[in-house]
């Protein structure tokens, strides 16, 4: 005959040989005195669902005041009313158990409480076949419903288990890390361009700027009689200007930038300020975050190009030797604010699209600090984080 559990507060106590039967052999619950164990509501519901408990006495929590043991249906409904997000947590717990994992609630005094990297984690899952006593954590699981939001801050290191409206579960692994490239070309320091409404044109760009480092896009055509003209995006131009590699000979709607006796350093600073100001006019303060991420990628010897076709801010090439022999891009990068809240649908769309085109999805939560002045200068103090998210099959 299977044992009966007794609900006490938010835990279910089981006596008899419960320690040997459930904790020692299968990693359920936490030991109490003697052979008694305490189960979380989710663990108790799973054992009740499997038929390993004959019932659970609700005591004072029973709606009718009865002390008679209840079965799975009544315990599940009572727990869903008493415990936050019980239904979705139960579904994930059951799924991972069916996949052969032992797992513990990620809260004290359960074994997983000391192993949880964050309060947002619901369960810790151990290496297959290992128990909470001896096991190494394989997945810190954060359970969310498809209509909940997930903060970007602190997400790295967790495994998201998203439960959709039909109770299907999708797992995502979130990891920290950076993007490191091996593109060695250094742009020259004497570039001159014209600032247009939303781009900069270099009329006599050196060949290597595009061919070796993939800056811009040539202004070409079948019947073109113009050579060396290169169009730069505002982000590309602002980055070059901030590095004192680009000055402006003119800007649409403004006076020339290098007339008179103005020193070149002043011209370069003026170029950076004008381009950044134009970028903010075009897309608001988001331009600062995109520029900060672009510059961080270039500093890591990666080549960022627009990710518009993929619904991202950038796609990246890690090792460009020549555009004529261009490799596939490796990442899609989307820039978000430091307090960004993902919707699971948003994550699913981005990660699915990146996987479909054989790329890694990277989010860049970016905060612009004191280096975001009001006079149009490029941001100099940016905190850029890297968050890689991928589909996972446990």
C-alpha positions as a Markdown table, in Angstrom:
| # | Residue | x | y | z |
|---|---|---|---|---|
| 1 | Unk | 0.0 | 0.0 | 0.0 |
| 2 | Unk | 1.3 | 3.5 | -0.9 |
| 3 | Unk | 1.9 | 6.0 | 1.9 |
| 4 | Unk | -0.3 | 9.0 | 2.6 |
| 5 | Unk | 1.0 | 12.6 | 2.8 |
| 6 | Unk | 0.0 | 15.3 | 5.2 |
| 7 | Unk | 0.0 | 19.0 | 4.2 |
| 8 | Unk | 1.6 | 21.2 | 6.8 |
| 9 | Unk | 1.9 | 24.8 | 5.7 |
| 10 | Unk | 3.5 | 24.7 | 2.2 |
| 11 | Unk | 5.0 | 21.3 | 2.5 |
| 12 | Unk | 3.7 | 17.7 | 2.4 |
| 13 | Unk | 5.1 | 15.4 | 5.1 |
| 14 | Unk | 5.4 | 11.7 | 4.4 |
| 15 | Unk | 6.5 | 9.1 | 7.0 |
| 16 | Unk | 7.1 | 5.4 | 7.0 |
| 17 | Unk | 9.9 | 4.4 | 4.7 |
| 18 | Unk | 9.6 | 7.7 | 2.7 |
| 19 | Unk | 13.3 | 8.6 | 3.0 |
| 20 | Unk | 14.5 | 5.4 | 1.5 |
| 21 | Unk | 11.7 | 5.1 | -1.0 |
| 22 | Unk | 11.6 | 8.7 | -2.3 |
| 23 | Unk | 14.6 | 10.8 | -1.2 |
| 24 | Unk | 17.5 | 8.3 | -1.2 |
| 25 | Unk | 16.4 | 6.3 | -4.2 |
| 26 | Unk | 14.8 | 9.0 | -6.4 |
| 27 | Unk | 15.7 | 12.4 | -5.1 |
| 28 | Unk | 12.3 | 13.7 | -4.0 |
| 29 | Unk | 11.9 | 16.1 | -1.1 |
| 30 | Unk | 14.2 | 16.7 | 1.8 |
| 31 | Unk | 14.9 | 14.6 | 4.9 |
| 32 | Unk | 13.4 | 15.4 | 8.3 |
| 33 | Unk | 13.7 | 13.4 | 11.5 |
| 34 | Unk | 14.0 | 9.6 | 11.2 |
| 35 | Unk | 12.6 | 8.4 | 7.9 |
| 36 | Unk | 10.2 | 11.2 | 7.4 |
| 37 | Unk | 10.6 | 13.6 | 4.5 |
| 38 | Unk | 9.1 | 16.9 | 3.4 |
| 39 | Unk | 7.9 | 17.4 | -0.2 |
| 40 | Unk | 7.1 | 20.6 | -2.0 |
| 41 | Unk | 3.7 | 20.9 | -3.4 |
| 42 | Unk | 5.0 | 20.2 | -6.9 |
| 43 | Unk | 6.9 | 17.1 | -5.8 |
| 44 | Unk | 3.9 | 15.8 | -3.9 |
| 45 | Unk | 1.6 | 16.4 | -6.8 |
| 46 | Unk | 4.0 | 14.5 | -9.1 |
| 47 | Unk | 4.1 | 11.5 | -6.8 |
| 48 | Unk | 0.3 | 11.6 | -6.4 |
| 49 | Unk | 0.0 | 11.8 | -10.2 |
| 50 | Unk | 2.2 | 8.7 | -10.6 |
| 51 | Unk | 0.3 | 6.8 | -8.0 |
| 52 | Unk | 3.2 | 6.7 | -5.5 |
| 53 | Unk | 1.1 | 8.3 | -2.8 |
| 54 | Unk | -2.3 | 7.1 | -1.9 |
| 55 | Unk | -3.6 | 10.5 | -1.1 |
| 56 | Unk | -2.8 | 13.7 | 0.8 |
| 57 | Unk | -4.6 | 15.0 | 3.9 |
| 58 | Unk | -5.1 | 18.8 | 3.5 |
| 59 | Unk | -6.1 | 19.4 | 7.1 |
| 60 | Unk | -7.2 | 23.0 | 7.6 |
| 61 | Unk | -6.6 | 23.7 | 4.0 |
| 62 | Unk | -9.4 | 21.5 | 2.8 |
| 63 | Unk | -12.3 | 23.5 | 1.4 |
| 64 | Unk | -14.9 | 21.4 | 3.3 |
| 65 | Unk | -12.8 | 21.1 | 6.5 |
| 66 | Unk | -12.4 | 17.4 | 6.0 |
| 67 | Unk | -9.3 | 15.5 | 7.0 |
| 68 | Unk | -9.9 | 12.7 | 4.5 |
| 69 | Unk | -7.0 | 12.2 | 2.0 |
| 70 | Unk | -7.6 | 13.7 | -1.4 |
| 71 | Unk | -6.5 | 12.5 | -4.7 |
| 72 | Unk | -4.5 | 14.2 | -7.5 |
| 73 | Unk | -7.3 | 16.3 | -8.9 |
| 74 | Unk | -8.3 | 18.0 | -5.6 |
| 75 | Unk | -4.8 | 18.5 | -4.5 |
| 76 | Unk | -3.8 | 20.0 | -7.8 |
| 77 | Unk | -6.7 | 22.5 | -7.7 |
| 78 | Unk | -6.0 | 23.4 | -4.1 |
| 79 | Unk | -2.3 | 23.9 | -4.8 |
| 80 | Unk | -3.0 | 26.0 | -7.9 |
| 81 | Unk | -5.1 | 28.3 | -5.7 |
| 82 | Unk | -2.5 | 28.5 | -2.9 |
| 83 | Unk | 0.8 | 28.6 | -4.8 |
| 84 | Unk | 1.9 | 31.1 | -7.4 |
| 85 | Unk | 2.2 | 29.6 | -10.9 |
| 86 | Unk | 1.8 | 26.1 | -9.6 |
| 87 | Unk | 0.3 | 24.7 | -12.8 |
| 88 | Unk | 3.1 | 25.7 | -15.1 |
| 89 | Unk | 5.8 | 24.7 | -12.6 |
| 90 | Unk | 4.1 | 21.3 | -12.3 |
| 91 | Unk | 4.2 | 20.8 | -16.0 |
| 92 | Unk | 7.9 | 21.6 | -16.3 |
| 93 | Unk | 8.7 | 19.4 | -13.2 |
| 94 | Unk | 6.9 | 16.5 | -14.6 |
| 95 | Unk | 8.4 | 16.9 | -18.1 |
| 96 | Unk | 12.0 | 16.9 | -16.7 |
| 97 | Unk | 11.3 | 13.9 | -14.5 |
| 98 | Unk | 10.0 | 12.1 | -17.5 |
| 99 | Unk | 13.3 | 12.9 | -19.3 |
| 100 | Unk | 15.2 | 11.2 | -16.5 |
| 101 | Unk | 16.4 | 14.1 | -14.4 |
| 102 | Unk | 16.3 | 14.5 | -10.7 |
| 103 | Unk | 15.5 | 18.1 | -9.7 |
| 104 | Unk | 14.8 | 20.0 | -6.5 |
| 105 | Unk | 12.9 | 23.2 | -5.7 |
| 106 | Unk | 15.4 | 26.1 | -5.8 |
| 107 | Unk | 14.6 | 27.5 | -2.4 |
| 108 | Unk | 15.6 | 26.9 | 1.2 |
| 109 | Unk | 15.4 | 24.5 | 2.9 |
| 110 | Unk | 15.2 | 22.2 | 0.0 |
| 111 | Unk | 18.6 | 20.9 | -1.4 |
| 112 | Unk | 18.4 | 23.0 | -4.5 |
| 113 | Unk | 18.2 | 26.2 | -2.4 |
| 114 | Unk | 21.9 | 26.3 | -1.9 |
| 115 | Unk | 22.5 | 25.6 | -5.6 |
| 116 | Unk | 20.2 | 28.2 | -7.1 |
| 117 | Unk | 22.1 | 31.1 | -8.8 |
| 118 | Unk | 19.1 | 33.5 | -8.5 |
| 119 | Unk | 15.8 | 33.9 | -6.8 |
| 120 | Unk | 14.2 | 33.8 | -10.2 |
| 121 | Unk | 15.1 | 30.1 | -10.6 |
| 122 | Unk | 12.3 | 27.6 | -9.8 |
| 123 | Unk | 14.2 | 24.3 | -9.9 |
| 124 | Unk | 17.7 | 23.1 | -10.2 |
| 125 | Unk | 18.1 | 20.0 | -12.4 |
| 126 | Unk | 21.0 | 17.6 | -11.7 |
| 127 | Unk | 23.1 | 15.6 | -14.1 |
| 128 | Unk | 21.2 | 12.6 | -15.4 |
| 129 | Unk | 21.1 | 9.8 | -12.8 |
| 130 | Unk | 22.5 | 11.9 | -10.0 |
| 131 | Unk | 20.7 | 12.9 | -6.8 |
| 132 | Unk | 20.6 | 16.2 | -4.9 |
| 133 | Unk | 23.1 | 14.7 | -2.4 |
| 134 | Unk | 25.8 | 14.0 | -5.0 |
| 135 | Unk | 24.7 | 15.7 | -8.2 |
| 136 | Unk | 26.2 | 18.6 | -10.0 |
| 137 | Unk | 23.6 | 21.1 | -11.3 |
| 138 | Unk | 22.9 | 20.7 | -15.0 |
| 139 | Unk | 20.2 | 23.3 | -15.6 |
| 140 | Unk | 18.9 | 26.1 | -13.3 |
| 141 | Unk | 15.3 | 26.2 | -14.5 |
| 142 | Unk | 13.2 | 29.4 | -14.6 |
| 143 | Unk | 9.6 | 28.6 | -15.5 |
| 144 | Unk | 7.5 | 31.2 | -17.3 |
| 145 | Unk | 4.2 | 31.2 | -19.1 |
| 146 | Unk | 4.1 | 32.5 | -22.6 |
| 147 | Unk | 2.4 | 35.7 | -21.5 |
| 148 | Unk | 4.8 | 36.5 | -18.7 |
| 149 | Unk | 7.8 | 38.8 | -19.2 |
| 150 | Unk | 11.5 | 37.9 | -18.5 |
| 151 | Unk | 14.0 | 40.6 | -17.5 |
| 152 | Unk | 17.3 | 40.6 | -19.5 |
| 153 | Unk | 19.3 | 41.5 | -16.4 |
| 154 | Unk | 20.7 | 38.4 | -14.7 |
| 155 | Unk | 19.2 | 36.0 | -17.3 |
| 156 | Unk | 22.6 | 34.6 | -18.3 |
| 157 | Unk | 23.2 | 31.2 | -16.7 |
| 158 | Unk | 19.6 | 30.2 | -16.5 |
| 159 | Unk | 17.5 | 27.8 | -18.5 |
| 160 | Unk | 14.1 | 29.1 | -19.4 |
| 161 | Unk | 11.2 | 26.7 | -19.6 |
| 162 | Unk | 8.4 | 28.4 | -21.4 |
| 163 | Unk | 5.0 | 26.9 | -21.1 |
| 164 | Unk | 2.6 | 28.0 | -23.9 |
| 165 | Unk | -1.2 | 28.1 | -23.8 |
| 166 | Unk | -1.5 | 24.5 | -24.9 |
| 167 | Unk | 0.9 | 23.3 | -22.2 |
| 168 | Unk | 3.8 | 22.6 | -24.6 |
| 169 | Unk | 7.2 | 23.4 | -23.2 |
| 170 | Unk | 10.1 | 25.1 | -25.0 |
| 171 | Unk | 13.5 | 25.3 | -23.4 |
| 172 | Unk | 16.0 | 28.1 | -23.9 |
| 173 | Unk | 19.6 | 28.3 | -22.7 |
| 174 | Unk | 20.8 | 31.8 | -21.8 |
| 175 | Unk | 24.6 | 32.3 | -21.5 |
| 176 | Unk | 26.9 | 35.2 | -21.0 |
| 177 | Unk | 29.9 | 35.8 | -23.2 |
| 178 | Unk | 31.3 | 38.1 | -25.9 |
| 179 | Unk | 31.9 | 38.2 | -29.6 |
| 180 | Unk | 35.5 | 37.8 | -30.6 |
| 181 | Unk | 36.7 | 38.2 | -34.1 |
| 182 | Unk | 40.0 | 38.1 | -36.1 |
| 183 | Unk | 39.6 | 40.8 | -38.7 |
| 184 | Unk | 42.9 | 42.7 | -38.8 |
| 185 | Unk | 42.5 | 45.6 | -41.2 |
| 186 | Unk | 43.1 | 49.1 | -39.7 |
| 187 | Unk | 41.2 | 52.0 | -41.6 |
| 188 | Unk | 43.3 | 54.9 | -42.6 |
| 189 | Unk | 43.2 | 58.2 | -40.6 |
| 190 | Unk | 42.5 | 60.6 | -43.5 |
| 191 | Unk | 39.0 | 59.7 | -44.6 |
| 192 | Unk | 36.7 | 62.5 | -45.8 |
| 193 | Unk | 33.0 | 62.3 | -46.4 |
| 194 | Unk | 29.8 | 64.2 | -47.0 |
| 195 | Unk | 27.0 | 63.9 | -44.4 |
| 196 | Unk | 23.6 | 63.3 | -46.0 |
| 197 | Unk | 20.2 | 62.8 | -44.4 |
| 198 | Unk | 20.9 | 59.3 | -43.0 |
| 199 | Unk | 24.3 | 58.2 | -44.4 |
| 200 | Unk | 27.7 | 59.5 | -45.2 |
| 201 | Unk | 29.3 | 59.2 | -48.7 |
| 202 | Unk | 33.1 | 58.9 | -49.2 |
| 203 | Unk | 33.8 | 59.9 | -52.8 |
| 204 | Unk | 37.3 | 58.6 | -52.9 |
| 205 | Unk | 37.4 | 55.8 | -50.4 |
| 206 | Unk | 40.5 | 53.5 | -50.3 |
| 207 | Unk | 39.8 | 50.1 | -51.7 |
| 208 | Unk | 40.7 | 48.3 | -48.5 |
| 209 | Unk | 38.0 | 50.0 | -46.5 |
| 210 | Unk | 35.3 | 48.0 | -48.1 |
| 211 | Unk | 37.3 | 45.0 | -49.5 |
| 212 | Unk | 39.3 | 44.2 | -46.4 |
| 213 | Unk | 37.2 | 45.5 | -43.5 |
| 214 | Unk | 33.7 | 45.5 | -45.0 |
| 215 | Unk | 32.9 | 49.1 | -44.2 |
| 216 | Unk | 29.9 | 50.6 | -46.1 |
| 217 | Unk | 28.6 | 49.7 | -49.6 |
| 218 | Unk | 30.0 | 50.9 | -52.9 |
| 219 | Unk | 28.0 | 53.3 | -54.9 |
| 220 | Unk | 28.0 | 51.3 | -58.1 |
| 221 | Unk | 25.9 | 50.3 | -61.1 |
| 222 | Unk | 26.2 | 48.7 | -64.5 |
| 223 | Unk | 26.5 | 52.1 | -66.2 |
| 224 | Unk | 28.4 | 53.8 | -63.5 |
| 225 | Unk | 31.3 | 56.2 | -64.4 |
| 226 | Unk | 32.2 | 56.9 | -60.8 |
| 227 | Unk | 34.8 | 54.8 | -59.0 |
| 228 | Unk | 35.7 | 54.8 | -55.3 |
| 229 | Unk | 32.4 | 56.1 | -53.9 |
| 230 | Unk | 31.4 | 54.4 | -50.7 |
| 231 | Unk | 28.2 | 54.8 | -48.7 |
| 232 | Unk | 28.5 | 54.4 | -44.9 |
| 233 | Unk | 25.7 | 54.0 | -42.5 |
| 234 | Unk | 25.5 | 56.6 | -39.7 |
| 235 | Unk | 26.7 | 54.0 | -37.2 |
| 236 | Unk | 29.8 | 53.1 | -39.3 |
| 237 | Unk | 30.6 | 56.8 | -39.9 |
| 238 | Unk | 30.1 | 57.8 | -36.3 |
| 239 | Unk | 32.5 | 55.1 | -35.2 |
| 240 | Unk | 35.2 | 56.1 | -37.7 |
| 241 | Unk | 34.8 | 59.7 | -36.7 |
| 242 | Unk | 35.0 | 58.9 | -33.0 |
| 243 | Unk | 38.3 | 57.2 | -33.7 |
| 244 | Unk | 39.6 | 60.3 | -35.5 |
| 245 | Unk | 39.6 | 58.5 | -38.9 |
| 246 | Unk | 36.9 | 60.5 | -40.6 |
| 247 | Unk | 36.2 | 64.2 | -41.1 |
| 248 | Unk | 33.4 | 65.9 | -43.1 |
| 249 | Unk | 34.0 | 68.1 | -46.1 |
| 250 | Unk | 30.3 | 69.1 | -46.1 |
| 251 | Unk | 26.9 | 68.2 | -44.6 |
| 252 | Unk | 23.5 | 68.5 | -46.2 |
| 253 | Unk | 21.8 | 71.4 | -44.5 |
| 254 | Unk | 25.0 | 72.7 | -42.8 |
| 255 | Unk | 28.2 | 74.6 | -43.5 |
| 256 | Unk | 31.4 | 73.0 | -44.5 |
| 257 | Unk | 33.3 | 71.4 | -41.6 |
| 258 | Unk | 36.9 | 72.0 | -42.6 |
| 259 | Unk | 37.1 | 75.6 | -43.9 |
| 260 | Unk | 39.3 | 78.4 | -42.6 |
| 261 | Unk | 42.1 | 77.7 | -40.2 |
| 262 | Unk | 40.3 | 75.0 | -38.1 |
| 263 | Unk | 42.7 | 72.4 | -36.8 |
| 264 | Unk | 42.1 | 68.8 | -38.0 |
| 265 | Unk | 41.4 | 67.6 | -34.4 |
| 266 | Unk | 38.6 | 70.1 | -34.1 |
| 267 | Unk | 37.2 | 69.0 | -37.5 |
| 268 | Unk | 37.3 | 65.4 | -36.4 |
| 269 | Unk | 35.5 | 66.2 | -33.2 |
| 270 | Unk | 33.0 | 68.2 | -35.1 |
| 271 | Unk | 32.4 | 65.4 | -37.5 |
| 272 | Unk | 31.7 | 62.9 | -34.7 |
| 273 | Unk | 29.3 | 65.3 | -33.0 |
| 274 | Unk | 27.5 | 66.1 | -36.3 |
| 275 | Unk | 27.1 | 62.4 | -37.2 |
| 276 | Unk | 25.9 | 61.4 | -33.7 |
| 277 | Unk | 23.5 | 64.3 | -33.7 |
| 278 | Unk | 22.1 | 63.2 | -37.0 |
| 279 | Unk | 21.8 | 59.6 | -35.8 |
| 280 | Unk | 19.8 | 60.8 | -32.8 |
| 281 | Unk | 17.6 | 62.8 | -35.1 |
| 282 | Unk | 17.0 | 59.7 | -37.2 |
| 283 | Unk | 16.3 | 57.1 | -34.5 |
| 284 | Unk | 16.4 | 58.8 | -31.1 |
| 285 | Unk | 18.5 | 57.8 | -28.1 |
| 286 | Unk | 18.6 | 54.2 | -29.4 |
| 287 | Unk | 21.3 | 55.3 | -31.8 |
| 288 | Unk | 23.7 | 55.7 | -28.8 |
| 289 | Unk | 23.2 | 52.2 | -27.7 |
| 290 | Unk | 23.6 | 50.8 | -31.2 |
| 291 | Unk | 26.8 | 52.9 | -31.7 |
| 292 | Unk | 28.2 | 51.6 | -28.4 |
| 293 | Unk | 27.6 | 48.0 | -29.4 |
| 294 | Unk | 29.0 | 48.6 | -32.9 |
| 295 | Unk | 32.2 | 50.1 | -31.5 |
| 296 | Unk | 32.5 | 47.2 | -29.0 |
| 297 | Unk | 32.2 | 44.7 | -31.8 |
| 298 | Unk | 34.8 | 46.5 | -34.0 |
| 299 | Unk | 37.1 | 46.7 | -31.0 |
| 300 | Unk | 36.8 | 42.9 | -30.7 |
| 301 | Unk | 38.0 | 42.6 | -34.4 |
| 302 | Unk | 34.5 | 41.5 | -35.5 |
| 303 | Unk | 32.8 | 43.1 | -38.4 |
| 304 | Unk | 29.2 | 44.2 | -37.7 |
| 305 | Unk | 26.8 | 44.8 | -40.6 |
| 306 | Unk | 23.1 | 45.6 | -40.6 |
| 307 | Unk | 20.9 | 42.8 | -39.5 |
| 308 | Unk | 17.8 | 44.4 | -41.0 |
| 309 | Unk | 16.9 | 41.5 | -43.2 |
| 310 | Unk | 16.8 | 39.2 | -40.1 |
| 311 | Unk | 15.0 | 41.6 | -37.9 |
| 312 | Unk | 18.1 | 42.4 | -35.8 |
| 313 | Unk | 20.4 | 45.3 | -35.4 |
| 314 | Unk | 23.6 | 43.6 | -36.7 |
| 315 | Unk | 24.9 | 40.5 | -38.2 |
| 316 | Unk | 28.6 | 39.8 | -37.5 |
| 317 | Unk | 31.5 | 38.4 | -39.5 |
| 318 | Unk | 34.4 | 37.2 | -37.3 |
| 319 | Unk | 37.2 | 36.9 | -39.8 |
| 320 | Unk | 37.1 | 39.0 | -42.9 |
| 321 | Unk | 40.1 | 38.7 | -45.2 |
| 322 | Unk | 38.3 | 40.0 | -48.3 |
| 323 | Unk | 34.7 | 40.7 | -49.3 |
| 324 | Unk | 35.2 | 38.6 | -52.4 |
| 325 | Unk | 35.7 | 35.5 | -50.1 |
| 326 | Unk | 33.3 | 36.5 | -47.4 |
| 327 | Unk | 32.3 | 33.7 | -44.9 |
| 328 | Unk | 28.8 | 33.3 | -43.5 |
| 329 | Unk | 27.9 | 35.6 | -40.7 |
| 330 | Unk | 28.0 | 33.9 | -37.4 |
| 331 | Unk | 25.7 | 36.0 | -35.1 |
| 332 | Unk | 22.6 | 38.1 | -35.1 |
| 333 | Unk | 22.8 | 40.9 | -32.5 |
| 334 | Unk | 19.9 | 42.8 | -31.2 |
| 335 | Unk | 20.5 | 45.8 | -29.0 |
| 336 | Unk | 18.2 | 46.4 | -26.0 |
| 337 | Unk | 18.2 | 48.6 | -22.9 |
| 338 | Unk | 19.6 | 47.3 | -19.6 |
| 339 | Unk | 16.1 | 47.1 | -18.1 |
| 340 | Unk | 14.6 | 45.3 | -21.1 |
| 341 | Unk | 11.8 | 42.8 | -20.5 |
| 342 | Unk | 11.6 | 40.0 | -23.0 |
| 343 | Unk | 8.3 | 38.4 | -23.9 |
| 344 | Unk | 8.7 | 34.7 | -24.5 |
| 345 | Unk | 7.2 | 35.1 | -27.9 |
| 346 | Unk | 9.9 | 37.7 | -28.7 |
| 347 | Unk | 12.6 | 35.3 | -27.6 |
| 348 | Unk | 11.1 | 32.4 | -29.6 |
| 349 | Unk | 10.8 | 34.5 | -32.8 |
| 350 | Unk | 14.4 | 35.8 | -32.6 |
| 351 | Unk | 16.0 | 32.5 | -31.6 |
| 352 | Unk | 14.0 | 30.5 | -34.2 |
| 353 | Unk | 14.9 | 32.9 | -36.9 |
| 354 | Unk | 18.6 | 32.8 | -36.0 |
| 355 | Unk | 18.7 | 29.1 | -35.9 |
| 356 | Unk | 16.9 | 28.9 | -39.2 |
| 357 | Unk | 19.7 | 30.9 | -40.9 |
| 358 | Unk | 22.5 | 29.1 | -38.9 |
| 359 | Unk | 23.4 | 31.9 | -36.7 |
| 360 | Unk | 23.7 | 32.4 | -32.9 |
| 361 | Unk | 21.2 | 34.9 | -31.4 |
| 362 | Unk | 23.0 | 37.4 | -29.2 |
| 363 | Unk | 21.3 | 40.2 | -27.3 |
| 364 | Unk | 23.3 | 43.2 | -26.1 |
| 365 | Unk | 21.7 | 44.9 | -23.1 |
| 366 | Unk | 23.4 | 48.3 | -23.1 |
| 367 | Unk | 23.3 | 51.2 | -20.7 |
| 368 | Unk | 24.7 | 54.6 | -21.6 |
| 369 | Unk | 26.2 | 56.3 | -18.6 |
| 370 | Unk | 27.7 | 59.7 | -17.9 |
| 371 | Unk | 29.3 | 59.7 | -21.3 |
| 372 | Unk | 26.0 | 60.5 | -23.0 |
| 373 | Unk | 26.2 | 64.3 | -23.2 |
| 374 | Unk | 23.6 | 66.6 | -24.7 |
| 375 | Unk | 25.9 | 68.3 | -27.1 |
| 376 | Unk | 26.0 | 65.5 | -29.7 |
| 377 | Unk | 29.3 | 63.9 | -28.7 |
| 378 | Unk | 29.6 | 60.1 | -29.2 |
| 379 | Unk | 28.9 | 58.1 | -26.0 |
| 380 | Unk | 32.1 | 57.3 | -24.1 |
| 381 | Unk | 30.8 | 55.4 | -21.1 |
| 382 | Unk | 28.7 | 52.5 | -22.2 |
| 383 | Unk | 28.1 | 49.3 | -20.2 |
| 384 | Unk | 27.5 | 46.5 | -22.9 |
| 385 | Unk | 26.6 | 43.0 | -21.8 |
| 386 | Unk | 26.3 | 40.0 | -24.1 |
| 387 | Unk | 23.5 | 37.5 | -23.7 |
| 388 | Unk | 23.4 | 34.4 | -26.0 |
| 389 | Unk | 20.1 | 32.6 | -26.2 |
| 390 | Unk | 19.6 | 29.3 | -28.0 |
| 391 | Unk | 16.9 | 26.5 | -28.1 |
| 392 | Unk | 17.7 | 23.6 | -25.8 |
| 393 | Unk | 16.6 | 20.0 | -25.7 |
| 394 | Unk | 17.3 | 18.7 | -22.2 |
